[in-house]
């Protein structure tokens, strides 16, 4: 399989951000994707992609502060929460 170029990866991750299934997560994650994805390095994009594999209910609780995020996702969740708080 061919290596995905950076721009294609950004587009794919943005699409995954806005097609979550729970409208609240669509809004929060597409806002984050628009604000930050282009500035993330490859490792940060890997972390974001791993976060997108998580369940929406869990993600919402982590981002809203109702539950602590797992250690592996905590930095990315904190960044998403900061962007969400700015509105």
N, C-alpha and C positions, 0 to 999 in steps of 0.2 A: 504494500500500500504506500502511496506517495505521501511524503511529509506535507503537512498542512502549513501554508504560509501564515504569517502573523495576522494579516488583515482578515483572512478567512476565519481564523480562530476567533478573533474579536467578534466578527459577525455571528458566528455560531454560538458563542457564549452569550451575546446579547439576546439572541433569539431564545435560548434556553432560559434566560432571565425573565423574559416576558410571557412565557408559555408554561407557567407553573401549575395552574389548576386552581390555586387559591388567589383570588383577586388582590388581596392585601400583599401577598408575596410578589405577584407580578409588578405591582406599583413600586414596592420597596427595592426590588432587585433591578428592575429596568432603570430606575432613577440612579442606582449605584453604578450600573453598567455604563450609562451615559456620562456620568460624572468622572469615573475613575478607570475603567478598563484600559483605555488607551495609554495610561500612565504606568500600568503594572508591568513588572518584568516577568520573565517566563516562569520563575518559581512562584510568584504571586498569582499568576494566571492558573498555575497548577492547583494552588490552594483554593482559588475561587471555584474552579471546576470540580474539585473534590467536595466543596461545600454544596454545590448544585446537585450532587448525588444524594444529599440528605433529604429526609421527609419534610414536606412543607410545614406540618404542624410543629415539628421540632425547631425548624429554622425560625418560625415566627416567634416561638417562645424565647429562643436565644436572642434574636435581634431586638425584641421588645423588652428584654430584661426580666421576663417572668421566670426563666430558668438559666443557670449558667451554661455557657457553651462548653463543649468538650475542649480540652487543652489544645488539641490539634487545630481546631477551628477558631479558637478564641481571638487571635489577632485579626483575622478576616471579619469575624462577626463584629468586633469593636469598630473596625473601619466602616462597615456597612451601617452600623448604628449611628456613627458620627454623621455620615452623609444623610441618613434618614432624618436625623434631628434638625438638620439645617433646612430641610423641606425643599 
